[in-house]
Amino acid sequence: MIELRGAGPVAFAERLDTVIDIYTAAMRPPVEQIAGRRHIMRSHGTYPLFQCLFAVSGEATVGFAYGFHGAPGQWWHDVVHRALDDQSGRQVADAWLGDAFELAEIHVHPAYQGKGLGRSLVSALCAGRRERSAVLSTHDRPTAARHLYASMGFTDLMAPFVFPGGHEAYAIAGTPLPLPITRVSGNPPMA
């Protein structure tokens, strides 16, 4: 049986080695990127209204997800807001990102993928959030994660999108909160 356990910034930082191990198993990043990813994740733990969930099976942590309130001055928030403003206008960018819960990382160890754990993590993490929307970025390919987010009501805000200095194509996706049961349109959430 898998249990979801909440963790605040201190508990998250204390388990950063486990977080990196799961991230590495799930994403298989180049070794030279792991130190940078560790630094980014540690910084995320200091952001406003940070919230993390660990998926635990027995004594083993098999997945995690975390997010925080997006705000100006955060790299992802600023880059995506500027690009969405350029593409769709300030009103749309502000509607999606002006009061957003940014889902920064959602990862499940490969041995536990395909069992609904990612859906449980996202649902539980978003439950009770007071922000107007939830936003995230994911690889712009037909992956299981991309399918999961679409099935949960996330619609593309920008795709393909390449972050500054990057080369991989991402999709920036969002959904109004609370999470919808079904999704009819991709209209931005209203204030």
N, CA, C and O atoms as a DFTB+ gen file, in Angstrom:
764 C
 N C O
     1  1       0.836      -1.180       0.000
     2  2       0.000       0.000       0.000
     3  2       0.887       1.252       0.000
     4  3       1.908       1.310       0.685
     5  1       0.476       2.229      -0.770
     6  2       1.245       3.470      -0.872
     7  2       0.511       4.577      -0.130
     8  3      -0.694       4.770      -0.296
     9  1       1.256       5.289       0.683
    10  2       0.716       6.383       1.483
    11  2       1.344       7.692       1.015
    12  3       2.535       7.743       0.708
    13  1       0.539       8.744       0.961
    14  2       1.049      10.074       0.637
    15  2       1.291      10.817       1.939
    16  3       0.407      10.897       2.792
    17  1       2.500      11.363       2.089
    18  2       2.865      12.089       3.305
    19  2       3.336      13.485       2.946
    20  3       4.189      13.667       2.077
    21  1       2.773      14.461       3.623
    22  2       3.142      15.844       3.387
    23  2       4.484      16.186       4.012
    24  3       4.892      15.594       5.011
    25  1       5.155      17.144       3.410
    26  2       6.443      17.621       3.926
    27  2       6.564      19.109       3.643
    28  3       6.269      19.580       2.545
    29  1       7.002      19.830       4.654
    30  2       7.275      21.249       4.488
    31  2       8.698      21.453       3.999
    32  3       9.393      20.488       3.682
    33  1       9.132      22.698       3.937
    34  2      10.461      23.006       3.411
    35  2      11.612      22.306       4.135
    36  3      12.551      21.845       3.486
    37  1      11.558      22.220       5.457
    38  2      12.669      21.603       6.206
    39  2      12.734      20.109       5.925
    40  3      13.806      19.585       5.623
    41  1      11.600      19.415       6.021
    42  2      11.571      17.976       5.759
    43  2      11.959      17.683       4.305
    44  3      12.632      16.691       4.024
    45  1      11.531      18.548       3.392
    46  2      11.899      18.381       1.986
    47  2      13.417      18.477       1.827
    48  3      14.023      17.629       1.171
    49  1      14.031      19.490       2.414
    50  2      15.482      19.669       2.307
    51  2      16.224      18.491       2.925
    52  3      17.264      18.076       2.415
    53  1      15.696      17.950       4.024
    54  2      16.336      16.804       4.668
    55  2      16.283      15.549       3.799
    56  3      17.114      14.653       3.946
    57  1      15.312      15.487       2.902
    58  2      15.155      14.300       2.039
    59  2      15.571      14.574       0.600
    60  3      15.161      13.859      -0.315
    61  1      16.370      15.590       0.402
    62  2      16.761      15.973      -0.955
    63  2      17.523      14.872      -1.682
    64  3      17.376      14.735      -2.897
    65  1      18.330      14.086      -0.982
    66  2      19.030      12.968      -1.639
    67  2      18.027      11.974      -2.226
    68  3      18.202      11.499      -3.348
    69  1      16.984      11.665      -1.468
    70  2      15.942      10.751      -1.952
    71  2      15.217      11.356      -3.145
    72  3      14.946      10.670      -4.130
    73  1      14.906      12.640      -3.050
    74  2      14.237      13.350      -4.145
    75  2      15.079      13.256      -5.420
    76  3      14.558      12.942      -6.490
    77  1      16.371      13.525      -5.302
    78  2      17.263      13.471      -6.467
    79  2      17.354      12.050      -7.019
    80  3      17.390      11.866      -8.235
    81  1      17.391      11.049      -6.149
    82  2      17.437       9.650      -6.610
    83  2      16.198       9.307      -7.441
    84  3      16.315       8.682      -8.495
    85  1      15.024       9.709      -6.980
    86  2      13.788       9.418      -7.720
    87  2      13.765      10.208      -9.021
    88  3      13.423       9.670     -10.074
    89  1      14.128      11.483      -8.949
    90  2      14.193      12.316     -10.151
    91  2      15.121      11.681     -11.197
    92  3      14.775      11.599     -12.375
    93  1      16.282      11.240     -10.758
    94  2      17.272      10.648     -11.665
    95  2      16.750       9.349     -12.281
    96  3      16.924       9.118     -13.478
    97  1      16.119       8.510     -11.478
    98  2      15.570       7.250     -12.003
    99  2      14.452       7.512     -13.006
   100  3      14.352       6.827     -14.024
   101  1      13.614       8.501     -12.717
   102  2      12.469       8.788     -13.583
   103  2      12.854       9.534     -14.855
   104  3      12.318       9.250     -15.926
   105  1      13.777      10.483     -14.748
   106  2      14.082      11.371     -15.876
   107  2      15.370      11.018     -16.625
   108  3      15.537      11.409     -17.780
   109  1      16.265      10.295     -15.989
   110  2      17.557       9.918     -16.571
   111  2      18.300      11.118     -17.185
   112  3      18.674      11.096     -18.358
   113  1      18.504      12.165     -16.369
   114  2      19.200      13.349     -16.887
   115  2      20.695      13.061     -17.038
   116  3      21.214      12.136     -16.414
   117  1      21.383      13.844     -17.856
   118  2      22.835      13.720     -17.901
   119  2      23.426      13.989     -16.515
   120  3      22.949      14.866     -15.794
   121  1      24.442      13.251     -16.154
   122  2      25.047      13.353     -14.825
   123  2      25.443      14.789     -14.500
   124  3      25.314      15.217     -13.353
   125  1      25.920      15.535     -15.485
   126  2      26.384      16.901     -15.223
   127  2      25.241      17.855     -14.860
   128  3      25.507      18.964     -14.397
   129  1      23.985      17.459     -15.053
   130  2      22.854      18.323     -14.711
   131  2      22.343      18.107     -13.286
   132  3      21.567      18.920     -12.785
   133  1      22.761      17.039     -12.635
   134  2      22.186      16.684     -11.331
   135  2      22.517      17.716     -10.251
   136  3      21.644      18.064      -9.456
   137  1      23.740      18.205     -10.202
   138  2      24.096      19.205      -9.180
   139  2      23.253      20.464      -9.340
   140  3      22.791      21.030      -8.350
   141  1      23.050      20.903     -10.568
   142  2      22.219      22.079     -10.819
   143  2      20.771      21.842     -10.429
   144  3      20.118      22.721      -9.868
   145  1      20.275      20.651     -10.731
   146  2      18.896      20.308     -10.361
   147  2      18.740      20.295      -8.843
   148  3      17.723      20.754      -8.323
   149  1      19.728      19.778      -8.133
   150  2      19.697      19.760      -6.666
   151  2      19.600      21.195      -6.130
   152  3      18.804      21.478      -5.234
   153  1      20.416      22.092      -6.685
   154  2      20.403      23.493      -6.256
   155  2      19.032      24.129      -6.513
   156  3      18.498      24.828      -5.652
   157  1      18.470      23.884      -7.695
   158  2      17.154      24.438      -8.042
   159  2      16.089      23.926      -7.081
   160  3      15.269      24.697      -6.583
   161  1      16.107      22.619      -6.823
   162  2      15.096      22.044      -5.928
   163  2      15.234      22.587      -4.509
   164  3      14.233      22.877      -3.854
   165  1      16.448      22.722      -4.044
   166  2      16.659      23.281      -2.704
   167  2      16.096      24.710      -2.642
   168  3      15.461      25.086      -1.657
   169  1      16.329      25.495      -3.689
   170  2      15.799      26.861      -3.748
   171  2      14.273      26.867      -3.767
   172  3      13.649      27.704      -3.115
   173  1      13.670      25.939      -4.512
   174  2      12.211      25.877      -4.578
   175  2      11.596      25.725      -3.190
   176  3      10.515      26.250      -2.925
   177  1      12.279      25.015      -2.317
   178  2      11.774      24.803      -0.963
   179  2      11.636      26.084      -0.161
   180  3      10.987      26.094       0.885
   181  1      12.233      27.156      -0.636
   182  2      12.152      28.444       0.074
   183  2      11.053      29.350      -0.482
   184  3      10.823      30.436       0.052
   185  1      10.377      28.923      -1.538
   186  2       9.366      29.762      -2.179
   187  2       8.086      29.828      -1.348
   188  3       7.837      28.951      -0.521
   189  1       7.278      30.862      -1.565
   190  2       6.060      31.048      -0.766
   191  2       5.085      29.875      -0.910
   192  3       4.877      29.348      -2.003
   193  1       4.502      29.489       0.211
   194  2       3.474      28.453       0.269
   195  2       3.929      27.145      -0.379
   196  3       3.141      26.456      -1.027
   197  1       5.213      26.811      -0.198
   198  2       5.770      25.549      -0.695
   199  2       5.023      24.386      -0.061
   200  3       4.733      24.391       1.135
   201  1       4.719      23.393      -0.881
   202  2       4.024      22.192      -0.412
   203  2       4.590      20.991      -1.146
   204  3       4.756      21.025      -2.365
   205  1       4.886      19.924      -0.406
   206  2       5.442      18.712      -0.992
   207  2       4.688      17.497      -0.474
   208  3       4.241      17.467       0.672
   209  1       4.556      16.505      -1.330
   210  2       4.026      15.206      -0.934
   211  2       5.021      14.131      -1.350
   212  3       5.553      14.151      -2.460
   213  1       5.259      13.202      -0.447
   214  2       6.049      12.020      -0.756
   215  2       5.110      10.832      -0.840
   216  3       4.184      10.713      -0.037
   217  1       5.340       9.952      -1.806
   218  2       4.620       8.686      -1.907
   219  2       5.518       7.621      -1.293
   220  3       6.647       7.411      -1.736
   221  1       4.998       6.950      -0.262
   222  2       5.806       6.023       0.511
   223  2       5.167       4.636       0.477
   224  3       3.971       4.481       0.725
   225  1       5.985       3.639       0.168
   226  2       5.563       2.237       0.194
   227  2       6.431       1.534       1.228
   228  3       7.622       1.323       1.001
   229  1       5.840       1.172       2.361
   230  2       6.636       0.619       3.456
   231  2       7.581       1.690       3.955
   232  3       7.145       2.747       4.411
   233  1       8.866       1.422       3.870
   234  2       9.873       2.410       4.270
   235  2      10.483       3.135       3.071
   236  3      11.300       4.041       3.237
   237  1      10.087       2.735       1.871
   238  2      10.695       3.295       0.653
   239  2       9.868       4.448       0.107
   240  3       8.647       4.350      -0.007
   241  1      10.539       5.536      -0.228
   242  2       9.893       6.640      -0.917
   243  2       9.958       6.337      -2.410
   244  3      11.038       6.130      -2.963
   245  1       8.785       6.313      -3.061
   246  2       8.716       5.876      -4.452
   247  2       8.256       6.987      -5.399
   248  3       8.194       6.784      -6.611
   249  1       7.935       8.154      -4.848
   250  2       7.528       9.262      -5.694
   251  2       7.430      10.536      -4.870
   252  3       7.413      10.494      -3.640
   253  1       7.367      11.653      -5.553
   254  2       7.192      12.935      -4.876
   255  2       6.622      13.940      -5.860
   256  3       6.737      13.788      -7.076
   257  1       6.017      14.946      -5.312
   258  2       5.538      16.082      -6.104
   259  2       5.574      17.302      -5.201
   260  3       5.320      17.213      -4.000
   261  1       5.891      18.438      -5.796
   262  2       5.849      19.667      -5.005
   263  2       5.528      20.865      -5.876
   264  3       5.679      20.844      -7.097
   265  1       5.084      21.900      -5.205
   266  2       4.779      23.143      -5.880
   267  2       4.750      24.271      -4.867
   268  3       5.006      24.071      -3.679
   269  1       4.435      25.458      -5.358
   270  2       4.462      26.658      -4.527
   271  2       3.667      27.746      -5.235
   272  3       3.282      27.605      -6.396
   273  1       3.434      28.815      -4.521
   274  2       2.746      29.960      -5.114
   275  2       3.728      30.676      -6.044
   276  3       4.797      31.110      -5.616
   277  1       3.357      30.791      -7.301
   278  2       4.202      31.492      -8.259
   279  2       4.168      32.986      -8.029
   280  3       3.124      33.555      -7.708
   281  1       5.322      33.619      -8.197
   282  2       5.399      35.056      -7.938
   283  2       6.501      35.687      -8.784
   284  3       7.472      35.017      -9.136
   285  1       6.357      36.967      -9.113
   286  2       7.435      37.660      -9.812
   287  2       8.748      37.523      -9.034
   288  3       8.772      37.548      -7.803
   289  1       9.831      37.378      -9.792
   290  2      11.144      37.188      -9.180
   291  2      11.573      35.731      -9.186
   292  3      12.740      35.435      -8.930
   293  1      10.656      34.817      -9.472
   294  2      10.997      33.400      -9.626
   295  2      11.273      33.166     -11.113
   296  3      10.506      33.607     -11.968
   297  1      12.361      32.476     -11.412
   298  2      12.809      32.341     -12.797
   299  2      11.738      31.766     -13.710
   300  3      11.414      32.380     -14.727
   301  1      11.180      30.610     -13.380
   302  2      10.178      29.973     -14.247
   303  2       8.985      30.898     -14.429
   304  3       8.520      31.098     -15.551
   305  1       8.494      31.454     -13.353
   306  2       7.337      32.343     -13.403
   307  2       7.599      33.524     -14.349
   308  3       6.772      33.837     -15.206
   309  1       8.744      34.166     -14.186
   310  2       9.042      35.346     -15.002
   311  2       9.193      35.002     -16.478
   312  3       8.685      35.720     -17.340
   313  1       9.891      33.907     -16.773
   314  2      10.103      33.509     -18.169
   315  2       8.780      33.149     -18.836
   316  3       8.502      33.588     -19.952
   317  1       7.972      32.355     -18.158
   318  2       6.708      31.914     -18.742
   319  2       5.722      33.077     -18.841
   320  3       5.024      33.205     -19.847
   321  1       5.654      33.915     -17.825
   322  2       4.737      35.064     -17.878
   323  2       5.086      35.974     -19.053
   324  3       4.202      36.408     -19.792
   325  1       6.373      36.260     -19.220
   326  2       6.810      37.133     -20.319
   327  2       6.462      36.513     -21.678
   328  3       5.979      37.212     -22.570
   329  1       6.702      35.215     -21.840
   330  2       6.417      34.550     -23.109
   331  2       4.911      34.482     -23.385
   332  3       4.474      34.682     -24.518
   333  1       4.128      34.203     -22.352
   334  2       2.681      34.139     -22.544
   335  2       2.118      35.524     -22.834
   336  3       1.191      35.662     -23.632
   337  1       2.668      36.545     -22.196
   338  2       2.283      37.929     -22.480
   339  2       2.584      38.249     -23.945
   340  3       1.743      38.817     -24.642
   341  1       3.786      37.885     -24.412
   342  2       4.157      38.147     -25.809
   343  2       3.234      37.413     -26.778
   344  3       2.872      37.947     -27.827
   345  1       2.857      36.191     -26.421
   346  2       2.047      35.371     -27.321
   347  2       0.562      35.732     -27.285
   348  3      -0.080      35.827     -28.330
   349  1       0.024      35.932     -26.096
   350  2      -1.431      36.043     -25.952
   351  2      -1.906      37.321     -25.285
   352  3      -3.111      37.555     -25.196
   353  1      -0.981      38.157     -24.813
   354  2      -1.365      39.416     -24.192
   355  2      -1.305      39.364     -22.677
   356  3      -1.377      38.300     -22.062
   357  1      -1.171      40.550     -22.095
   358  2      -1.012      40.679     -20.647
   359  2      -2.207      40.120     -19.878
   360  3      -2.029      39.495     -18.832
   361  1      -3.423      40.338     -20.386
   362  2      -4.611      39.875     -19.669
   363  2      -4.606      38.351     -19.524
   364  3      -4.931      37.830     -18.458
   365  1      -4.245      37.649     -20.574
   366  2      -4.200      36.177     -20.518
   367  2      -3.070      35.720     -19.600
   368  3      -3.255      34.815     -18.787
   369  1      -1.898      36.348     -19.729
   370  2      -0.765      35.970     -18.872
   371  2      -1.108      36.183     -17.405
   372  3      -0.813      35.330     -16.568
   373  1      -1.724      37.309     -17.090
   374  2      -2.097      37.583     -15.702
   375  2      -3.198      36.647     -15.208
   376  3      -3.200      36.252     -14.042
   377  1      -4.135      36.292     -16.090
   378  2      -5.213      35.381     -15.687
   379  2      -4.651      34.019     -15.290
   380  3      -5.097      33.428     -14.306
   381  1      -3.690      33.526     -16.038
   382  2      -3.119      32.208     -15.747
   383  2      -2.056      32.248     -14.658
   384  3      -1.994      31.344     -13.825
   385  1      -1.217      33.283     -14.651
   386  2      -0.050      33.279     -13.761
   387  2      -0.113      34.300     -12.634
   388  3       0.769      34.323     -11.776
   389  1      -1.135      35.141     -12.621
   390  2      -1.233      36.173     -11.593
   391  2      -1.544      35.634     -10.207
   392  3      -1.248      36.289      -9.207
   393  1      -2.131      34.464     -10.135
   394  2      -2.439      33.812      -8.855
   395  2      -2.391      32.309      -9.097
   396  3      -3.420      31.635      -9.091
   397  1      -1.178      31.791      -9.312
   398  2      -1.017      30.401      -9.738
   399  2      -0.256      29.559      -8.735
   400  3       0.668      30.023      -8.067
   401  1      -0.674      28.304      -8.651
   402  2       0.068      27.269      -7.955
   403  2       0.949      26.622      -9.016
   404  3       0.448      26.006      -9.957
   405  1       2.255      26.763      -8.864
   406  2       3.178      26.219      -9.850
   407  2       3.625      24.828      -9.412
   408  3       4.326      24.667      -8.413
   409  1       3.204      23.833     -10.180
   410  2       3.606      22.451      -9.938
   411  2       5.000      22.298     -10.541
   412  3       5.149      22.171     -11.757
   413  1       6.008      22.309      -9.692
   414  2       7.386      22.361     -10.168
   415  2       7.929      20.982     -10.543
   416  3       8.589      20.834     -11.572
   417  1       7.659      19.982      -9.720
   418  2       8.204      18.646      -9.971
   419  2       7.177      17.594      -9.572
   420  3       6.563      17.681      -8.508
   421  1       6.998      16.599     -10.436
   422  2       6.136      15.456     -10.173
   423  2       6.872      14.254     -10.750
   424  3       7.013      14.136     -11.967
   425  1       7.341      13.364      -9.883
   426  2       8.128      12.218     -10.361
   427  2       7.787      10.969      -9.566
   428  3       7.616      11.008      -8.347
   429  1       7.692       9.860     -10.290
   430  2       7.429       8.554      -9.700
   431  2       8.532       7.615     -10.176
   432  3       8.885       7.603     -11.355
   433  1       9.071       6.831      -9.247
   434  2      10.103       5.861      -9.609
   435  2       9.544       4.944     -10.696
   436  3       8.390       4.525     -10.605
   437  1      10.337       4.622     -11.723
   438  2       9.835       3.807     -12.837
   439  2       9.147       2.505     -12.415
   440  3       8.205       2.072     -13.079
   441  1       9.590       1.882     -11.342
   442  2       8.975       0.627     -10.893
   443  2       7.535       0.826     -10.410
   444  3       6.788      -0.143     -10.275
   445  1       7.143       2.084     -10.149
   446  2       5.808       2.376      -9.634
   447  2       4.965       3.198     -10.605
   448  3       3.857       3.612     -10.264
   449  1       5.474       3.435     -11.794
   450  2       4.733       4.211     -12.776
   451  2       3.605       3.386     -13.381
   452  3       3.644       2.155     -13.378
   453  1       2.601       4.082     -13.900
   454  2       1.489       3.416     -14.570
   455  2       0.452       2.836     -13.626
   456  3      -0.380       2.030     -14.042
   457  1       0.488       3.234     -12.359
   458  2      -0.439       2.693     -11.357
   459  2      -1.325       3.771     -10.745
   460  3      -1.996       3.524      -9.742
   461  1      -1.335       4.959     -11.335
   462  2      -2.184       6.034     -10.839
   463  2      -1.550       6.894      -9.760
   464  3      -2.203       7.774      -9.200
   465  1      -0.277       6.644      -9.466
   466  2       0.380       7.389      -8.399
   467  2       0.602       8.856      -8.776
   468  3       0.426       9.739      -7.937
   469  1       0.980       9.122     -10.012
   470  2       1.152      10.506     -10.454
   471  2      -0.142      11.288     -10.330
   472  3      -0.139      12.428      -9.865
   473  1      -1.252      10.681     -10.744
   474  2      -2.567      11.317     -10.639
   475  2      -2.899      11.599      -9.169
   476  3      -3.396      12.675      -8.837
   477  1      -2.624      10.638      -8.302
   478  2      -2.903      10.826      -6.873
   479  2      -2.073      11.963      -6.297
   480  3      -2.577      12.765      -5.511
   481  1      -0.795      12.037      -6.684
   482  2       0.072      13.097      -6.185
   483  2      -0.428      14.475      -6.623
   484  3      -0.524      15.395      -5.810
   485  1      -0.745      14.609      -7.911
   486  2      -1.205      15.907      -8.425
   487  2      -2.536      16.288      -7.775
   488  3      -2.714      17.427      -7.343
   489  1      -3.462      15.342      -7.706
   490  2      -4.779      15.625      -7.115
   491  2      -4.645      16.059      -5.663
   492  3      -5.237      17.055      -5.250
   493  1      -3.867      15.309      -4.892
   494  2      -3.708      15.625      -3.470
   495  2      -2.968      16.944      -3.269
   496  3      -3.301      17.717      -2.370
   497  1      -1.969      17.198      -4.103
   498  2      -1.195      18.423      -3.970
   499  2      -2.056      19.653      -4.279
   500  3      -1.908      20.690      -3.634
   501  1      -2.943      19.539      -5.254
   502  2      -3.789      20.672      -5.646
   503  2      -5.011      20.846      -4.748
   504  3      -5.605      21.923      -4.709
   505  1      -5.384      19.801      -4.036
   506  2      -6.588      19.872      -3.193
   507  2      -6.424      20.953      -2.125
   508  3      -5.428      20.988      -1.403
   509  1      -7.396      21.811      -2.042
   510  2      -7.387      22.851      -1.014
   511  2      -6.527      24.067      -1.314
   512  3      -6.492      25.007      -0.519
   513  1      -5.833      24.067      -2.443
   514  2      -5.044      25.253      -2.784
   515  2      -5.991      26.408      -3.058
   516  3      -7.078      26.216      -3.603
   517  1      -5.572      27.616      -2.675
   518  2      -6.435      28.782      -2.821
   519  2      -6.142      29.583      -4.085
   520  3      -6.852      30.540      -4.395
   521  1      -5.092      29.193      -4.820
   522  2      -4.777      29.913      -6.050
   523  2      -5.890      29.717      -7.083
   524  3      -6.694      28.789      -6.985
   525  1      -5.916      30.596      -8.057
   526  2      -6.901      30.570      -9.124
   527  2      -6.614      29.468     -10.148
   528  3      -7.537      28.913     -10.745
   529  1      -5.323      29.154     -10.349
   530  2      -4.955      28.184     -11.377
   531  2      -3.770      27.353     -10.913
   532  3      -3.066      27.704      -9.966
   533  1      -3.572      26.240     -11.612
   534  2      -2.372      25.420     -11.451
   535  2      -1.685      25.389     -12.809
   536  3      -2.340      25.209     -13.835
   537  1      -0.368      25.564     -12.817
   538  2       0.393      25.590     -14.066
   539  2       1.626      24.704     -13.920
   540  3       2.117      24.469     -12.816
   541  1       2.111      24.222     -15.054
   542  2       3.293      23.366     -15.061
   543  2       3.910      23.362     -16.444
   544  3       3.327      23.859     -17.408
   545  1       5.101      22.790     -16.524
   546  2       5.721      22.543     -17.824
   547  2       6.063      21.066     -17.900
   548  3       6.421      20.442     -16.901
   549  1       5.948      20.520     -19.103
   550  2       6.260      19.115     -19.337
   551  2       6.807      18.988     -20.748
   552  3       6.556      19.847     -21.593
   553  1       7.551      17.926     -21.006
   554  2       8.095      17.740     -22.349
   555  2       6.961      17.721     -23.370
   556  3       5.921      17.101     -23.146
   557  1       7.169      18.395     -24.472
   558  2       6.163      18.469     -25.527
   559  2       6.309      17.266     -26.455
   560  3       6.659      17.386     -27.629
   561  1       6.026      16.113     -25.879
   562  2       6.039      14.846     -26.607
   563  2       4.864      14.020     -26.089
   564  3       4.319      14.330     -25.029
   565  1       4.468      12.988     -26.806
   566  2       3.350      12.161     -26.343
   567  2       3.783      11.200     -25.232
   568  3       3.830       9.986     -25.430
   569  1       4.096      11.760     -24.071
   570  2       4.546      10.959     -22.932
   571  2       3.359      10.606     -22.030
   572  3       2.267      11.157     -22.169
   573  1       3.597       9.688     -21.116
   574  2       2.570       9.334     -20.135
   575  2       2.223      10.549     -19.281
   576  3       1.055      10.756     -18.950
   577  1       3.217      11.352     -18.922
   578  2       2.963      12.546     -18.111
   579  2       2.079      13.528     -18.876
   580  3       1.139      14.087     -18.313
   581  1       2.373      13.733     -20.130
   582  2       1.585      14.671     -20.951
   583  2       0.128      14.211     -21.022
   584  3      -0.794      15.018     -20.906
   585  1      -0.065      12.906     -21.213
   586  2      -1.413      12.342     -21.255
   587  2      -2.109      12.510     -19.902
   588  3      -3.286      12.867     -19.848
   589  1      -1.383      12.251     -18.812
   590  2      -1.945      12.394     -17.475
   591  2      -2.452      13.812     -17.249
   592  3      -3.591      14.004     -16.825
   593  1      -1.616      14.799     -17.528
   594  2      -2.017      16.181     -17.284
   595  2      -3.241      16.558     -18.117
   596  3      -4.153      17.216     -17.615
   597  1      -3.265      16.151     -19.372
   598  2      -4.424      16.448     -20.221
   599  2      -5.687      15.797     -19.655
   600  3      -6.760      16.399     -19.667
   601  1      -5.554      14.575     -19.164
   602  2      -6.723      13.872     -18.622
   603  2      -7.215      14.504     -17.321
   604  3      -8.348      14.263     -16.904
   605  1      -6.372      15.309     -16.682
   606  2      -6.745      15.986     -15.442
   607  2      -7.238      17.408     -15.688
   608  3      -7.516      18.140     -14.738
   609  1      -7.349      17.806     -16.956
   610  2      -7.892      19.114     -17.283
   611  2      -6.880      20.173     -17.652
   612  3      -7.260      21.307     -17.940
   613  1      -5.592      19.836     -17.653
   614  2      -4.584      20.814     -18.058
   615  2      -4.635      20.980     -19.572
   616  3      -4.652      20.001     -20.318
   617  1      -4.659      22.232     -20.012
   618  2      -4.642      22.531     -21.439
   619  2      -3.371      23.310     -21.771
   620  3      -2.818      24.013     -20.924
   621  1      -2.927      23.176     -22.992
   622  2      -1.709      23.871     -23.419
   623  2      -1.939      25.371     -23.457
   624  3      -2.906      25.858     -24.042
   625  1      -1.033      26.086     -22.822
   626  2      -1.013      27.535     -22.926
   627  2      -0.009      27.963     -23.986
   628  3      -0.222      28.935     -24.710
   629  1       1.103      27.209     -24.064
   630  2       2.130      27.428     -25.093
   631  2       2.788      26.085     -25.384
   632  3       3.208      25.377     -24.468
   633  1       2.872      25.745     -26.656
   634  2       3.578      24.531     -27.055
   635  2       3.836      24.615     -28.558
   636  3       2.920      24.948     -29.310
   637  1       5.022      24.329     -29.005
   638  2       6.203      24.021     -28.193
   639  2       6.811      25.307     -27.613
   640  3       6.681      26.392     -28.180
   641  1       7.467      25.145     -26.484
   642  2       8.122      26.260     -25.818
   643  2       9.518      25.815     -25.407
   644  3       9.688      24.770     -24.779
   645  1      10.514      26.615     -25.766
   646  2      11.904      26.309     -25.404
   647  2      12.363      27.376     -24.409
   648  3      12.328      28.573     -24.697
   649  1      12.791      26.919     -23.240
   650  2      13.261      27.851     -22.219
   651  2      14.580      28.491     -22.655
   652  3      15.357      27.861     -23.372
   653  1      14.846      29.722     -22.239
   654  2      16.098      30.391     -22.597
   655  2      17.303      29.520     -22.227
   656  3      17.392      29.002     -21.114
   657  1      18.213      29.372     -23.167
   658  2      19.411      28.574     -22.942
   659  2      19.183      27.087     -23.124
   660  3      20.129      26.303     -23.043
   661  1      17.936      26.681     -23.370
   662  2      17.622      25.260     -23.533
   663  2      17.503      24.869     -24.988
   664  3      17.679      25.688     -25.890
   665  1      17.200      23.604     -25.197
   666  2      17.021      23.112     -26.556
   667  2      15.814      22.174     -26.665
   668  3      15.339      21.902     -27.768
   669  1      15.318      21.680     -25.529
   670  2      14.180      20.772     -25.549
   671  2      12.871      21.544     -25.629
   672  3      12.737      22.624     -25.053
   673  1      11.907      20.977     -26.349
   674  2      10.589      21.592     -26.464
   675  2       9.710      21.152     -25.294
   676  3       9.616      19.966     -24.976
   677  1       9.076      22.126     -24.671
   678  2       8.162      21.879     -23.559
   679  2       6.776      22.378     -23.921
   680  3       6.605      23.172     -24.845
   681  1       5.798      21.902     -23.182
   682  2       4.455      22.459     -23.214
   683  2       4.244      23.128     -21.862
   684  3       4.528      22.544     -20.817
   685  1       3.748      24.345     -21.895
   686  2       3.329      25.037     -20.682
   687  2       1.830      24.817     -20.617
   688  3       1.106      25.185     -21.543
   689  1       1.356      24.220     -19.529
   690  2      -0.053      23.856     -19.413
   691  2      -0.644      24.420     -18.129
   692  3       0.068      24.660     -17.155
   693  1      -1.951      24.626     -18.145
   694  2      -2.624      25.147     -16.969
   695  2      -4.053      24.661     -16.880
   696  3      -4.643      24.210     -17.862
   697  1      -4.589      24.764     -15.684
   698  2      -5.997      24.444     -15.434
   699  2      -6.493      25.319     -14.294
   700  3      -5.726      25.649     -13.389
   701  1      -7.755      25.697     -14.324
   702  2      -8.307      26.413     -13.178
   703  2      -8.335      25.499     -11.945
   704  3      -8.426      24.277     -12.070
   705  1      -8.257      26.096     -10.777
   706  2      -8.435      25.360      -9.526
   707  2      -9.791      25.737      -8.942
   708  3     -10.239      26.870      -9.114
   709  1     -10.451      24.808      -8.256
   710  2     -10.012      23.446      -8.003
   711  2      -9.960      22.640      -9.291
   712  3     -10.574      23.006     -10.293
   713  1      -9.212      21.528      -9.251
   714  2      -9.083      20.699     -10.439
   715  2     -10.455      20.299     -10.956
   716  3     -11.311      19.862     -10.187
   717  1     -10.664      20.449     -12.250
   718  2     -11.955      20.053     -12.819
   719  2     -12.053      18.529     -12.922
   720  3     -11.044      17.832     -13.029
   721  1     -13.272      18.039     -12.886
   722  2     -13.487      16.607     -13.089
   723  2     -13.362      16.310     -14.574
   724  3     -12.707      15.344     -14.962
   725  1     -13.975      17.119     -15.391
   726  2     -13.813      17.017     -16.844
   727  2     -13.542      18.408     -17.367
   728  3     -13.842      19.402     -16.705
   729  1     -12.984      18.476     -18.536
   730  2     -12.574      19.762     -19.086
   731  2     -13.289      19.987     -20.400
   732  3     -13.252      19.127     -21.280
   733  1     -13.942      21.130     -20.549
   734  2     -14.674      21.433     -21.761
   735  2     -13.914      22.402     -22.657
   736  3     -13.963      22.274     -23.880
   737  1     -13.222      23.356     -22.077
   738  2     -12.536      24.360     -22.890
   739  2     -11.212      24.747     -22.266
   740  3     -10.912      24.385     -21.128
   741  1     -10.426      25.487     -23.028
   742  2      -9.136      25.938     -22.547
   743  2      -9.123      27.400     -22.162
   744  3      -8.081      28.050     -22.240
   745  1     -10.268      27.933     -21.746
   746  2     -10.335      29.337     -21.370
   747  2      -9.542      29.588     -20.087
   748  3      -9.510      28.729     -19.206
   749  1      -8.913      30.737     -19.973
   750  2      -8.162      31.025     -18.745
   751  2      -9.109      31.178     -17.562
   752  3     -10.276      31.529     -17.736
   753  1      -8.608      30.916     -16.362
   754  2      -9.443      31.088     -15.180
   755  2      -9.760      32.568     -14.983
   756  3      -8.960      33.439     -15.322
   757  1     -10.897      32.823     -14.450
   758  2     -11.317      34.208     -14.246
   759  2     -11.042      34.629     -12.805
   760  3     -11.129      33.817     -11.884
   761  1     -10.714      35.891     -12.622
   762  2     -10.421      36.420     -11.275
   763  2     -11.679      36.516     -10.453
   764  3     -11.630      36.938      -9.297
